[in-house]
Amino acid sequence: MTSASEARADRFVRELAELKIPDPAAARAALWLRLGGLLMAAGLFLGALAFPLAHATDNSLAQGDALAIGLGGIAAAVVGGALFLRYSLTGFLRFWLARQSYDLDRLGERLGTPAPVPEGEPRNGVPRTDPAPR
């Protein structure tokens, strides 16, 4: 690596630390991620358990209990899926936002400096003295 790219990488790490973005691998986020996965799995298990319970009997009270278990499993799976999706995308989107901010800052710096004008080319705003080519 060249010193310019190392300096750029060091600057990116420093600016990322200045943004005070919490670590995506924090314990609380990982706990919610695991809880979401566990709720999803438990919901699928309860739904799979409730189906044979409801169909194995002719007693409507037992079928009602099995349906309640099945609906609870569906609710747990939906909530678990939402938690899992939210906390699994958080780390990626946080890094994406920091990277987007860094890239926009670099673009602003690059566009803020005037571009060098090659020799023999007229500058913007200065009228040409030679006739236009036809």
C-alpha positions as CSV (number, residue, x, y, z in Angstrom):
1,M,0.0,0.0,0.0
2,T,1.1,3.5,-0.6
3,S,1.3,6.1,2.0
4,A,-1.6,8.1,0.5
5,S,-4.0,5.1,0.7
6,E,-2.8,4.3,4.3
7,A,-3.4,8.0,5.2
8,R,-6.9,7.8,3.6
9,A,-7.7,4.6,5.5
10,D,-6.4,6.1,8.8
11,R,-8.5,9.2,8.1
12,F,-11.6,7.1,7.5
13,V,-11.1,5.2,10.7
14,R,-10.6,8.5,12.6
15,E,-13.7,10.1,11.1
16,L,-15.7,7.0,11.8
17,A,-14.7,7.2,15.4
18,E,-15.6,10.9,15.5
19,L,-19.2,10.0,14.3
20,K,-19.6,8.1,17.6
21,I,-21.5,5.3,15.9
22,P,-22.0,2.5,18.4
23,D,-20.4,-0.8,17.6
24,P,-22.7,-3.1,15.6
25,A,-21.4,-6.1,17.5
26,A,-22.7,-4.7,20.8
27,A,-24.0,-7.2,23.3
28,R,-27.5,-5.8,23.4
29,A,-28.0,-5.9,19.6
30,A,-26.7,-9.5,19.5
31,L,-29.1,-10.4,22.3
32,W,-32.1,-9.0,20.4
33,L,-30.8,-10.8,17.2
34,R,-30.6,-14.1,19.0
35,L,-34.0,-13.5,20.7
36,G,-35.6,-12.8,17.3
37,G,-34.1,-16.1,15.9
38,L,-35.3,-18.0,18.9
39,L,-38.8,-16.6,18.7
40,M,-39.0,-17.4,15.0
41,A,-37.9,-21.0,15.7
42,A,-40.3,-21.3,18.6
43,G,-43.1,-20.0,16.6
44,L,-42.5,-22.5,13.8
45,F,-42.3,-25.3,16.4
46,L,-45.6,-24.2,18.1
47,G,-47.3,-24.0,14.7
48,A,-46.1,-27.4,13.7
49,L,-47.2,-28.8,17.1
50,A,-50.6,-27.3,17.0
51,F,-51.6,-28.7,13.6
52,P,-51.6,-32.4,14.7
53,L,-53.1,-31.5,18.1
54,A,-56.1,-29.8,16.4
55,H,-56.6,-32.6,13.9
56,A,-56.1,-35.6,16.3
57,T,-59.3,-35.0,18.2
58,D,-63.0,-34.4,17.7
59,N,-63.3,-32.5,21.0
60,S,-63.9,-28.8,20.0
61,L,-62.4,-27.6,23.3
62,A,-59.1,-29.4,22.6
63,Q,-59.2,-28.1,19.1
64,G,-59.7,-24.5,20.4
65,D,-56.7,-24.9,22.6
66,A,-54.6,-26.2,19.7
67,L,-55.7,-23.3,17.6
68,A,-54.8,-20.8,20.3
69,I,-51.3,-22.4,20.5
70,G,-51.0,-22.3,16.7
71,L,-52.0,-18.6,16.6
72,G,-49.6,-17.8,19.4
73,G,-46.9,-19.6,17.4
74,I,-47.7,-17.5,14.3
75,A,-47.5,-14.3,16.3
76,A,-44.2,-15.4,17.9
77,A,-42.8,-16.2,14.4
78,V,-43.8,-12.9,13.0
79,V,-42.4,-10.9,15.9
80,G,-39.2,-13.0,15.9
81,G,-38.8,-12.5,12.2
82,A,-39.2,-8.7,12.6
83,L,-36.7,-8.6,15.4
84,F,-34.2,-10.7,13.5
85,L,-34.6,-8.7,10.3
86,R,-34.3,-5.4,12.1
87,Y,-31.1,-6.3,14.1
88,S,-29.5,-8.2,11.3
89,L,-29.8,-5.2,8.9
90,T,-28.8,-2.6,11.5
91,G,-25.1,-3.4,11.3
92,F,-25.0,-3.4,7.5
93,L,-27.0,-0.2,7.2
94,R,-25.0,1.6,9.9
95,F,-21.8,0.8,8.0
96,W,-23.4,1.8,4.7
97,L,-24.5,5.2,6.1
98,A,-21.0,5.9,7.5
99,R,-19.4,4.9,4.2
100,Q,-21.9,7.1,2.2
101,S,-21.1,10.0,4.5
102,Y,-17.4,9.5,3.9
103,D,-17.8,9.2,0.2
104,L,-19.9,12.4,0.0
105,D,-17.3,14.2,2.0
106,R,-14.6,13.1,-0.3
107,L,-16.7,14.1,-3.3
108,G,-17.3,17.5,-1.8
109,E,-13.6,18.0,-1.2
110,R,-12.8,17.0,-4.8
111,L,-15.4,19.2,-6.3
112,G,-14.4,22.1,-4.0
113,T,-10.9,22.4,-5.5
114,P,-10.7,23.9,-9.0
115,A,-9.6,21.5,-11.7
116,P,-6.3,22.2,-13.3
117,V,-6.6,23.8,-16.8
118,P,-4.3,22.3,-19.4
119,E,-2.0,24.6,-21.3
120,G,-3.5,26.0,-24.4
121,E,-7.1,25.6,-23.3
122,P,-9.2,28.7,-22.7
123,R,-10.4,29.3,-19.2
124,N,-14.1,29.5,-18.5
125,G,-15.5,33.0,-18.9
126,V,-12.6,34.2,-21.0
127,P,-13.7,34.9,-24.6
128,R,-11.8,33.1,-27.3
129,T,-9.8,35.3,-29.7
130,D,-9.6,32.9,-32.5
131,P,-12.6,32.3,-34.8
132,A,-14.7,29.2,-34.0
133,P,-14.0,26.2,-36.2
134,R,-16.6,25.4,-38.8
